[in-house]
Amino acid sequence: MSVYSSLYPGAMEGLTELRAVGFPMACVTNKSAEFALPLLDRLGIGHFFATVVGGECAPNPKPAPDALLLCAERLGMPIYQGLMVGDSRNDVGAARNAGCPVVCVPYGYNHGYDIRDAQPDAVIASIADLPALLGKAA
């Protein structure tokens, strides 16, 4: 587990607000769930997620749609009612391949690439901006 990981500004606020209005949330990562679960807990956000889909849970990693489709199945909802929030071209690709909308933040695993070039449905400066974008502000 990385001791250097920390939350981006606004992440806790955005997750808290989405939870307060009953927005179901999950975590989909190409990292293993064995790594992701304790990291999410250490960061104090594990409790926000109804499920965590790790890289080992689906046959193909993002940008394949497999993990997102599994996530929707675990949440008991059709994929088109979901929303992928990501930070990379692989996230945008996975959402497009799965048939769900995608919103991105301009930081994270972009590797110097402007995430707008991947053409997500929207780009927000922070997860704290997500509730307002969704019209779900508490």
Secondary structure, DSSP 4 states (H G I P E B T S, - for coil): --SS--PPTTHHHHHHHHHHTT---EEE-SS-HHHHHHHHHHTT-GGG-SEEE-GGGSSS-TTSSHHHHHHHHHHTS-GGG--EEESSHHHHHHHHHHT--EEE-SSSTTTT--GGGG--SEE-SSGGGHHHHHT---
